[in-house]
Amino acid sequence: MICPKCGSENCYVINEVHESGQDYSAGKGCLGYLLFGWVGLLCGLCGEGRTTKNVNYWVCNNCGKKWKV
């Protein structure tokens, strides 16, 4: 691969991981506690949860330019 900025062939691929979302919802846990008691606290674990997105980029060792694969 050739860098679009400086024309160098000294490039490598990196992988970036982007995470979003929550692991536990306190609101759902409290509501579950009110409805079902102690076991209802587990309701906070229900839902979408965390999502993970992997993105690959080329990076130039000479100028530092980063672009998508």
PDB file of N, CA, C and O in Angstrom, chain B, residues numbered from 101:
ATOM      1  N   MET B 101       0.843  -1.177   0.000  1.00  0.00           N
ATOM      2  CA  MET B 101       0.000   0.000   0.000  1.00  0.00           C
ATOM      3  C   MET B 101       0.889   1.240   0.000  1.00  0.00           C
ATOM      4  O   MET B 101       1.929   1.271   0.658  1.00  0.00           O
ATOM      5  N   ILE B 102       0.477   2.239  -0.729  1.00  0.00           N
ATOM      6  CA  ILE B 102       1.221   3.497  -0.820  1.00  0.00           C
ATOM      7  C   ILE B 102       0.426   4.591  -0.108  1.00  0.00           C
ATOM      8  O   ILE B 102      -0.786   4.707  -0.290  1.00  0.00           O
ATOM      9  N   CYS B 103       1.108   5.381   0.693  1.00  0.00           N
ATOM     10  CA  CYS B 103       0.471   6.473   1.432  1.00  0.00           C
ATOM     11  C   CYS B 103      -0.027   7.540   0.459  1.00  0.00           C
ATOM     12  O   CYS B 103       0.725   7.987  -0.407  1.00  0.00           O
ATOM     13  N   PRO B 104      -1.302   7.954   0.597  1.00  0.00           N
ATOM     14  CA  PRO B 104      -1.829   8.978  -0.308  1.00  0.00           C
ATOM     15  C   PRO B 104      -1.263  10.378  -0.032  1.00  0.00           C
ATOM     16  O   PRO B 104      -1.365  11.266  -0.878  1.00  0.00           O
ATOM     17  N   LYS B 105      -0.671  10.571   1.144  1.00  0.00           N
ATOM     18  CA  LYS B 105      -0.149  11.892   1.494  1.00  0.00           C
ATOM     19  C   LYS B 105       1.303  12.091   1.054  1.00  0.00           C
ATOM     20  O   LYS B 105       1.630  13.089   0.412  1.00  0.00           O
ATOM     21  N   CYS B 106       2.181  11.127   1.405  1.00  0.00           N
ATOM     22  CA  CYS B 106       3.612  11.310   1.129  1.00  0.00           C
ATOM     23  C   CYS B 106       4.165  10.340   0.080  1.00  0.00           C
ATOM     24  O   CYS B 106       5.294  10.520  -0.377  1.00  0.00           O
ATOM     25  N   GLY B 107       3.399   9.318  -0.310  1.00  0.00           N
ATOM     26  CA  GLY B 107       3.838   8.376  -1.326  1.00  0.00           C
ATOM     27  C   GLY B 107       4.742   7.263  -0.818  1.00  0.00           C
ATOM     28  O   GLY B 107       5.292   6.505  -1.618  1.00  0.00           O
ATOM     29  N   SER B 108       4.906   7.151   0.492  1.00  0.00           N
ATOM     30  CA  SER B 108       5.759   6.123   1.082  1.00  0.00           C
ATOM     31  C   SER B 108       5.084   4.754   1.021  1.00  0.00           C
ATOM     32  O   SER B 108       3.858   4.652   1.057  1.00  0.00           O
ATOM     33  N   GLU B 109       5.896   3.710   0.929  1.00  0.00           N
ATOM     34  CA  GLU B 109       5.384   2.340   0.983  1.00  0.00           C
ATOM     35  C   GLU B 109       5.569   1.737   2.369  1.00  0.00           C
ATOM     36  O   GLU B 109       5.303   0.551   2.561  1.00  0.00           O
ATOM     37  N   ASN B 110       6.015   2.521   3.329  1.00  0.00           N
ATOM     38  CA  ASN B 110       6.259   2.070   4.698  1.00  0.00           C
ATOM     39  C   ASN B 110       4.974   2.229   5.511  1.00  0.00           C
ATOM     40  O   ASN B 110       4.881   3.116   6.360  1.00  0.00           O
ATOM     41  N   CYS B 111       3.978   1.365   5.250  1.00  0.00           N
ATOM     42  CA  CYS B 111       2.660   1.454   5.888  1.00  0.00           C
ATOM     43  C   CYS B 111       2.309   0.120   6.534  1.00  0.00           C
ATOM     44  O   CYS B 111       2.825  -0.925   6.141  1.00  0.00           O
ATOM     45  N   TYR B 112       1.429   0.165   7.524  1.00  0.00           N
ATOM     46  CA  TYR B 112       0.973  -1.049   8.200  1.00  0.00           C
ATOM     47  C   TYR B 112      -0.499  -0.919   8.561  1.00  0.00           C
ATOM     48  O   TYR B 112      -1.047   0.183   8.546  1.00  0.00           O
ATOM     49  N   VAL B 113      -1.142  -2.034   8.883  1.00  0.00           N
ATOM     50  CA  VAL B 113      -2.563  -2.079   9.208  1.00  0.00           C
ATOM     51  C   VAL B 113      -2.729  -2.159  10.723  1.00  0.00           C
ATOM     52  O   VAL B 113      -2.024  -2.908  11.400  1.00  0.00           O
ATOM     53  N   ILE B 114      -3.685  -1.367  11.250  1.00  0.00           N
ATOM     54  CA  ILE B 114      -4.049  -1.470  12.661  1.00  0.00           C
ATOM     55  C   ILE B 114      -5.550  -1.715  12.751  1.00  0.00           C
ATOM     56  O   ILE B 114      -6.294  -1.418  11.816  1.00  0.00           O
ATOM     57  N   ASN B 115      -5.985  -2.256  13.877  1.00  0.00           N
ATOM     58  CA  ASN B 115      -7.394  -2.516  14.142  1.00  0.00           C
ATOM     59  C   ASN B 115      -7.796  -1.693  15.361  1.00  0.00           C
ATOM     60  O   ASN B 115      -7.179  -1.813  16.419  1.00  0.00           O
ATOM     61  N   GLU B 116      -8.834  -0.848  15.219  1.00  0.00           N
ATOM     62  CA  GLU B 116      -9.353  -0.072  16.342  1.00  0.00           C
ATOM     63  C   GLU B 116     -10.698  -0.653  16.745  1.00  0.00           C
ATOM     64  O   GLU B 116     -11.524  -0.983  15.895  1.00  0.00           O
ATOM     65  N   VAL B 117     -10.909  -0.776  18.052  1.00  0.00           N
ATOM     66  CA  VAL B 117     -12.152  -1.310  18.592  1.00  0.00           C
ATOM     67  C   VAL B 117     -12.901  -0.172  19.260  1.00  0.00           C
ATOM     68  O   VAL B 117     -12.354   0.519  20.120  1.00  0.00           O
ATOM     69  N   HIS B 118     -14.171   0.025  18.859  1.00  0.00           N
ATOM     70  CA  HIS B 118     -15.020   1.060  19.431  1.00  0.00           C
ATOM     71  C   HIS B 118     -16.177   0.372  20.145  1.00  0.00           C
ATOM     72  O   HIS B 118     -16.892  -0.431  19.545  1.00  0.00           O
ATOM     73  N   GLU B 119     -16.362   0.687  21.430  1.00  0.00           N
ATOM     74  CA  GLU B 119     -17.444   0.096  22.211  1.00  0.00           C
ATOM     75  C   GLU B 119     -18.422   1.181  22.624  1.00  0.00           C
ATOM     76  O   GLU B 119     -18.029   2.315  22.900  1.00  0.00           O
ATOM     77  N   SER B 120     -19.710   0.820  22.664  1.00  0.00           N
ATOM     78  CA  SER B 120     -20.729   1.751  23.120  1.00  0.00           C
ATOM     79  C   SER B 120     -21.815   0.972  23.854  1.00  0.00           C
ATOM     80  O   SER B 120     -21.944  -0.241  23.687  1.00  0.00           O
ATOM     81  N   GLY B 121     -22.582   1.674  24.656  1.00  0.00           N
ATOM     82  CA  GLY B 121     -23.662   1.044  25.399  1.00  0.00           C
ATOM     83  C   GLY B 121     -23.306   0.838  26.853  1.00  0.00           C
ATOM     84  O   GLY B 121     -22.229   1.221  27.312  1.00  0.00           O
ATOM     85  N   GLN B 122     -24.237   0.223  27.570  1.00  0.00           N
ATOM     86  CA  GLN B 122     -24.066  -0.017  28.998  1.00  0.00           C
ATOM     87  C   GLN B 122     -24.145  -1.505  29.286  1.00  0.00           C
ATOM     88  O   GLN B 122     -24.807  -2.257  28.571  1.00  0.00           O
ATOM     89  N   ASP B 123     -23.460  -1.918  30.344  1.00  0.00           N
ATOM     90  CA  ASP B 123     -23.542  -3.306  30.775  1.00  0.00           C
ATOM     91  C   ASP B 123     -24.726  -3.527  31.712  1.00  0.00           C
ATOM     92  O   ASP B 123     -25.352  -4.586  31.682  1.00  0.00           O
ATOM     93  N   TYR B 124     -25.037  -2.529  32.544  1.00  0.00           N
ATOM     94  CA  TYR B 124     -26.094  -2.662  33.534  1.00  0.00           C
ATOM     95  C   TYR B 124     -26.918  -1.391  33.570  1.00  0.00           C
ATOM     96  O   TYR B 124     -26.357  -0.296  33.607  1.00  0.00           O
ATOM     97  N   SER B 125     -28.235  -1.511  33.561  1.00  0.00           N
ATOM     98  CA  SER B 125     -29.136  -0.371  33.642  1.00  0.00           C
ATOM     99  C   SER B 125     -29.682  -0.265  35.064  1.00  0.00           C
ATOM    100  O   SER B 125     -30.438  -1.127  35.511  1.00  0.00           O
ATOM    101  N   ALA B 126     -29.297   0.788  35.764  1.00  0.00           N
ATOM    102  CA  ALA B 126     -29.742   0.972  37.153  1.00  0.00           C
ATOM    103  C   ALA B 126     -31.254   1.171  37.227  1.00  0.00           C
ATOM    104  O   ALA B 126     -31.894   0.693  38.163  1.00  0.00           O
ATOM    105  N   GLY B 127     -31.831   1.876  36.245  1.00  0.00           N
ATOM    106  CA  GLY B 127     -33.273   2.107  36.235  1.00  0.00           C
ATOM    107  C   GLY B 127     -34.055   0.803  36.125  1.00  0.00           C
ATOM    108  O   GLY B 127     -35.033   0.596  36.844  1.00  0.00           O
ATOM    109  N   LYS B 128     -33.620  -0.075  35.223  1.00  0.00           N
ATOM    110  CA  LYS B 128     -34.287  -1.376  35.070  1.00  0.00           C
ATOM    111  C   LYS B 128     -34.090  -2.239  36.308  1.00  0.00           C
ATOM    112  O   LYS B 128     -34.988  -2.984  36.701  1.00  0.00           O
ATOM    113  N   GLY B 129     -32.917  -2.138  36.921  1.00  0.00           N
ATOM    114  CA  GLY B 129     -32.647  -2.904  38.136  1.00  0.00           C
ATOM    115  C   GLY B 129     -33.530  -2.466  39.292  1.00  0.00           C
ATOM    116  O   GLY B 129     -34.037  -3.306  40.036  1.00  0.00           O
ATOM    117  N   CYS B 130     -33.722  -1.152  39.454  1.00  0.00           N
ATOM    118  CA  CYS B 130     -34.577  -0.634  40.529  1.00  0.00           C
ATOM    119  C   CYS B 130     -36.028  -1.020  40.309  1.00  0.00           C
ATOM    120  O   CYS B 130     -36.715  -1.421  41.248  1.00  0.00           O
ATOM    121  N   LEU B 131     -36.496  -0.902  39.079  1.00  0.00           N
ATOM    122  CA  LEU B 131     -37.868  -1.288  38.773  1.00  0.00           C
ATOM    123  C   LEU B 131     -38.070  -2.786  39.009  1.00  0.00           C
ATOM    124  O   LEU B 131     -39.092  -3.197  39.559  1.00  0.00           O
ATOM    125  N   GLY B 132     -37.111  -3.588  38.599  1.00  0.00           N
ATOM    126  CA  GLY B 132     -37.199  -5.027  38.851  1.00  0.00           C
ATOM    127  C   GLY B 132     -37.218  -5.351  40.329  1.00  0.00           C
ATOM    128  O   GLY B 132     -37.912  -6.272  40.761  1.00  0.00           O
ATOM    129  N   TYR B 133     -36.443  -4.582  41.118  1.00  0.00           N
ATOM    130  CA  TYR B 133     -36.430  -4.786  42.569  1.00  0.00           C
ATOM    131  C   TYR B 133     -37.798  -4.475  43.158  1.00  0.00           C
ATOM    132  O   TYR B 133     -38.287  -5.210  44.015  1.00  0.00           O
ATOM    133  N   LEU B 134     -38.426  -3.379  42.699  1.00  0.00           N
ATOM    134  CA  LEU B 134     -39.750  -3.017  43.209  1.00  0.00           C
ATOM    135  C   LEU B 134     -40.804  -4.060  42.859  1.00  0.00           C
ATOM    136  O   LEU B 134     -41.710  -4.321  43.650  1.00  0.00           O
ATOM    137  N   LEU B 135     -40.686  -4.658  41.675  1.00  0.00           N
ATOM    138  CA  LEU B 135     -41.686  -5.624  41.235  1.00  0.00           C
ATOM    139  C   LEU B 135     -41.436  -7.038  41.745  1.00  0.00           C
ATOM    140  O   LEU B 135     -42.382  -7.738  42.105  1.00  0.00           O
ATOM    141  N   PHE B 136     -40.164  -7.474  41.782  1.00  0.00           N
ATOM    142  CA  PHE B 136     -39.854  -8.877  42.054  1.00  0.00           C
ATOM    143  C   PHE B 136     -38.959  -9.110  43.261  1.00  0.00           C
ATOM    144  O   PHE B 136     -38.640 -10.259  43.565  1.00  0.00           O
ATOM    145  N   GLY B 137     -38.549  -8.073  43.951  1.00  0.00           N
ATOM    146  CA  GLY B 137     -37.662  -8.239  45.105  1.00  0.00           C
ATOM    147  C   GLY B 137     -36.213  -8.337  44.671  1.00  0.00           C
ATOM    148  O   GLY B 137     -35.833  -7.802  43.629  1.00  0.00           O
ATOM    149  N   TRP B 138     -35.402  -9.021  45.470  1.00  0.00           N
ATOM    150  CA  TRP B 138     -33.963  -9.098  45.214  1.00  0.00           C
ATOM    151  C   TRP B 138     -33.633  -9.710  43.861  1.00  0.00           C
ATOM    152  O   TRP B 138     -32.672  -9.298  43.211  1.00  0.00           O
ATOM    153  N   VAL B 139     -34.415 -10.680  43.438  1.00  0.00           N
ATOM    154  CA  VAL B 139     -34.167 -11.321  42.156  1.00  0.00           C
ATOM    155  C   VAL B 139     -34.390 -10.325  41.010  1.00  0.00           C
ATOM    156  O   VAL B 139     -33.785 -10.458  39.946  1.00  0.00           O
ATOM    157  N   GLY B 140     -35.248  -9.340  41.224  1.00  0.00           N
ATOM    158  CA  GLY B 140     -35.550  -8.340  40.210  1.00  0.00           C
ATOM    159  C   GLY B 140     -34.365  -7.456  39.851  1.00  0.00           C
ATOM    160  O   GLY B 140     -34.377  -6.810  38.803  1.00  0.00           O
ATOM    161  N   LEU B 141     -33.344  -7.415  40.698  1.00  0.00           N
ATOM    162  CA  LEU B 141     -32.150  -6.631  40.371  1.00  0.00           C
ATOM    163  C   LEU B 141     -31.481  -7.137  39.098  1.00  0.00           C
ATOM    164  O   LEU B 141     -30.770  -6.391  38.426  1.00  0.00           O
ATOM    165  N   LEU B 142     -31.709  -8.399  38.770  1.00  0.00           N
ATOM    166  CA  LEU B 142     -31.147  -8.969  37.553  1.00  0.00           C
ATOM    167  C   LEU B 142     -31.793  -8.391  36.292  1.00  0.00           C
ATOM    168  O   LEU B 142     -31.257  -8.542  35.194  1.00  0.00           O
ATOM    169  N   CYS B 143     -32.945  -7.728  36.448  1.00  0.00           N
ATOM    170  CA  CYS B 143     -33.600  -7.103  35.286  1.00  0.00           C
ATOM    171  C   CYS B 143     -32.728  -6.008  34.686  1.00  0.00           C
ATOM    172  O   CYS B 143     -32.892  -5.669  33.514  1.00  0.00           O
ATOM    173  N   GLY B 144     -31.816  -5.456  35.453  1.00  0.00           N
ATOM    174  CA  GLY B 144     -30.908  -4.431  34.945  1.00  0.00           C
ATOM    175  C   GLY B 144     -29.941  -4.968  33.908  1.00  0.00           C
ATOM    176  O   GLY B 144     -29.347  -4.194  33.158  1.00  0.00           O
ATOM    177  N   LEU B 145     -29.775  -6.276  33.855  1.00  0.00           N
ATOM    178  CA  LEU B 145     -28.891  -6.890  32.867  1.00  0.00           C
ATOM    179  C   LEU B 145     -29.580  -7.119  31.526  1.00  0.00           C
ATOM    180  O   LEU B 145     -28.916  -7.389  30.526  1.00  0.00           O
ATOM    181  N   CYS B 146     -30.916  -7.011  31.501  1.00  0.00           N
ATOM    182  CA  CYS B 146     -31.680  -7.222  30.267  1.00  0.00           C
ATOM    183  C   CYS B 146     -31.551  -6.003  29.362  1.00  0.00           C
ATOM    184  O   CYS B 146     -31.437  -4.877  29.846  1.00  0.00           O
ATOM    185  N   GLY B 147     -31.570  -6.219  28.080  1.00  0.00           N
ATOM    186  CA  GLY B 147     -31.523  -5.104  27.135  1.00  0.00           C
ATOM    187  C   GLY B 147     -30.452  -5.283  26.092  1.00  0.00           C
ATOM    188  O   GLY B 147     -29.948  -6.386  25.882  1.00  0.00           O
ATOM    189  N   GLU B 148     -30.105  -4.194  25.439  1.00  0.00           N
ATOM    190  CA  GLU B 148     -29.168  -4.232  24.331  1.00  0.00           C
ATOM    191  C   GLU B 148     -27.743  -4.521  24.765  1.00  0.00           C
ATOM    192  O   GLU B 148     -27.044  -5.283  24.097  1.00  0.00           O
ATOM    193  N   GLY B 149     -27.303  -3.945  25.845  1.00  0.00           N
ATOM    194  CA  GLY B 149     -25.947  -4.182  26.317  1.00  0.00           C
ATOM    195  C   GLY B 149     -24.908  -3.459  25.484  1.00  0.00           C
ATOM    196  O   GLY B 149     -25.219  -2.483  24.800  1.00  0.00           O
ATOM    197  N   ARG B 150     -23.693  -3.927  25.539  1.00  0.00           N
ATOM    198  CA  ARG B 150     -22.577  -3.308  24.822  1.00  0.00           C
ATOM    199  C   ARG B 150     -22.509  -3.785  23.392  1.00  0.00           C
ATOM    200  O   ARG B 150     -22.756  -4.953  23.091  1.00  0.00           O
ATOM    201  N   THR B 151     -22.168  -2.859  22.515  1.00  0.00           N
ATOM    202  CA  THR B 151     -21.923  -3.209  21.125  1.00  0.00           C
ATOM    203  C   THR B 151     -20.469  -2.894  20.803  1.00  0.00           C
ATOM    204  O   THR B 151     -19.920  -1.894  21.265  1.00  0.00           O
ATOM    205  N   THR B 152     -19.865  -3.744  20.020  1.00  0.00           N
ATOM    206  CA  THR B 152     -18.460  -3.586  19.660  1.00  0.00           C
ATOM    207  C   THR B 152     -18.343  -3.464  18.141  1.00  0.00           C
ATOM    208  O   THR B 152     -18.960  -4.226  17.397  1.00  0.00           O
ATOM    209  N   LYS B 153     -17.537  -2.489  17.692  1.00  0.00           N
ATOM    210  CA  LYS B 153     -17.318  -2.279  16.266  1.00  0.00           C
ATOM    211  C   LYS B 153     -15.821  -2.259  16.018  1.00  0.00           C
ATOM    212  O   LYS B 153     -15.092  -1.499  16.655  1.00  0.00           O
ATOM    213  N   ASN B 154     -15.359  -3.098  15.090  1.00  0.00           N
ATOM    214  CA  ASN B 154     -13.946  -3.147  14.707  1.00  0.00           C
ATOM    215  C   ASN B 154     -13.750  -2.412  13.387  1.00  0.00           C
ATOM    216  O   ASN B 154     -14.492  -2.632  12.430  1.00  0.00           O
ATOM    217  N   VAL B 155     -12.739  -1.528  13.340  1.00  0.00           N
ATOM    218  CA  VAL B 155     -12.426  -0.774  12.132  1.00  0.00           C
ATOM    219  C   VAL B 155     -10.940  -0.931  11.838  1.00  0.00           C
ATOM    220  O   VAL B 155     -10.103  -0.714  12.715  1.00  0.00           O
ATOM    221  N   ASN B 156     -10.610  -1.310  10.595  1.00  0.00           N
ATOM    222  CA  ASN B 156      -9.216  -1.464  10.181  1.00  0.00           C
ATOM    223  C   ASN B 156      -8.739  -0.206   9.455  1.00  0.00           C
ATOM    224  O   ASN B 156      -9.458   0.358   8.630  1.00  0.00           O
ATOM    225  N   TYR B 157      -7.518   0.222   9.773  1.00  0.00           N
ATOM    226  CA  TYR B 157      -6.921   1.401   9.162  1.00  0.00           C
ATOM    227  C   TYR B 157      -5.518   1.077   8.676  1.00  0.00           C
ATOM    228  O   TYR B 157      -4.836   0.227   9.249  1.00  0.00           O
ATOM    229  N   TRP B 158      -5.089   1.754   7.618  1.00  0.00           N
ATOM    230  CA  TRP B 158      -3.697   1.782   7.211  1.00  0.00           C
ATOM    231  C   TRP B 158      -3.079   2.993   7.894  1.00  0.00           C
ATOM    232  O   TRP B 158      -3.722   4.036   8.006  1.00  0.00           O
ATOM    233  N   VAL B 159      -1.823   2.862   8.356  1.00  0.00           N
ATOM    234  CA  VAL B 159      -1.101   3.969   8.974  1.00  0.00           C
ATOM    235  C   VAL B 159       0.280   4.049   8.333  1.00  0.00           C
ATOM    236  O   VAL B 159       0.963   3.036   8.180  1.00  0.00           O
ATOM    237  N   CYS B 160       0.685   5.268   7.960  1.00  0.00           N
ATOM    238  CA  CYS B 160       1.993   5.495   7.359  1.00  0.00           C
ATOM    239  C   CYS B 160       3.027   5.715   8.471  1.00  0.00           C
ATOM    240  O   CYS B 160       2.816   6.534   9.366  1.00  0.00           O
ATOM    241  N   ASN B 161       4.131   4.986   8.411  1.00  0.00           N
ATOM    242  CA  ASN B 161       5.199   5.155   9.398  1.00  0.00           C
ATOM    243  C   ASN B 161       5.961   6.460   9.209  1.00  0.00           C
ATOM    244  O   ASN B 161       6.545   6.965  10.168  1.00  0.00           O
ATOM    245  N   ASN B 162       5.975   7.018   8.012  1.00  0.00           N
ATOM    246  CA  ASN B 162       6.745   8.238   7.742  1.00  0.00           C
ATOM    247  C   ASN B 162       6.006   9.497   8.171  1.00  0.00           C
ATOM    248  O   ASN B 162       6.555  10.303   8.923  1.00  0.00           O
ATOM    249  N   CYS B 163       4.761   9.687   7.704  1.00  0.00           N
ATOM    250  CA  CYS B 163       4.062  10.933   7.985  1.00  0.00           C
ATOM    251  C   CYS B 163       2.945  10.804   9.019  1.00  0.00           C
ATOM    252  O   CYS B 163       2.458  11.818   9.519  1.00  0.00           O
ATOM    253  N   GLY B 164       2.523   9.563   9.355  1.00  0.00           N
ATOM    254  CA  GLY B 164       1.485   9.370  10.374  1.00  0.00           C
ATOM    255  C   GLY B 164       0.070   9.429   9.858  1.00  0.00           C
ATOM    256  O   GLY B 164      -0.871   9.362  10.649  1.00  0.00           O
ATOM    257  N   LYS B 165      -0.118   9.554   8.545  1.00  0.00           N
ATOM    258  CA  LYS B 165      -1.458   9.595   7.963  1.00  0.00           C
ATOM    259  C   LYS B 165      -2.174   8.276   8.220  1.00  0.00           C
ATOM    260  O   LYS B 165      -1.575   7.207   8.103  1.00  0.00           O
ATOM    261  N   LYS B 166      -3.480   8.353   8.577  1.00  0.00           N
ATOM    262  CA  LYS B 166      -4.287   7.171   8.856  1.00  0.00           C
ATOM    263  C   LYS B 166      -5.503   7.204   7.943  1.00  0.00           C
ATOM    264  O   LYS B 166      -6.183   8.226   7.855  1.00  0.00           O
ATOM    265  N   TRP B 167      -5.791   6.070   7.247  1.00  0.00           N
ATOM    266  CA  TRP B 167      -6.945   5.987   6.368  1.00  0.00           C
ATOM    267  C   TRP B 167      -7.532   4.597   6.451  1.00  0.00           C
ATOM    268  O   TRP B 167      -6.843   3.631   6.779  1.00  0.00           O
ATOM    269  N   LYS B 168      -8.845   4.509   6.143  1.00  0.00           N
ATOM    270  CA  LYS B 168      -9.556   3.227   6.225  1.00  0.00           C
ATOM    271  C   LYS B 168      -9.081   2.261   5.162  1.00  0.00           C
ATOM    272  O   LYS B 168      -8.691   2.659   4.064  1.00  0.00           O
ATOM    273  N   VAL B 169      -9.122   0.973   5.510  1.00  0.00           N
ATOM    274  CA  VAL B 169      -8.742  -0.096   4.592  1.00  0.00           C
ATOM    275  C   VAL B 169      -9.779  -0.216   3.498  1.00  0.00           C
ATOM    276  O   VAL B 169      -9.649  -1.063   2.614  1.00  0.00           O
TER     277      VAL B 169
END
